[in-house]
Amino acid sequence: MRWFWLLGLTLAAWEDLRSREFPYWIFWLWLIPGIGHAVTDGFLGHLEAASVGVGLLLVSRATRGALGQGDGLFFLLSACYLDLREIGLLLMMSLGISSIWSMVIVLRSCMSQTGGSRGRTIPLLACTWLPGLWLVWR
């Protein structure tokens, strides 16, 4: 099931890079087997992990989309496949990668004469792919 989760992450990360959106067809394709997995694996542990996704959805709502709603949906769906510790690791590693990406953007804009970095966004799901691969391999 983890490889299926990684396939969904790969598709979502690619779409996030390409269009900055989390496509709903991936959501539904990924949700049905995920719920089945969560029920057979012990629903309560996955319900705890879902709190991370719910928290990100609340942050997205509070910031009026500064953090994308698709990122919260991704972590909510991932809770069907991963436990709370794995979701926490995935989020922290993804935020670390996105902060490095952000620093590169800021440094490049400081060094260039063309302008600032205002309005540029970081696709969090793309930053989640490497940590996701690590979670599957370990």
Order of alpha helices (4+ residues) and beta strands (2+ residues): alpha-alpha-alpha-alpha-alpha-alpha
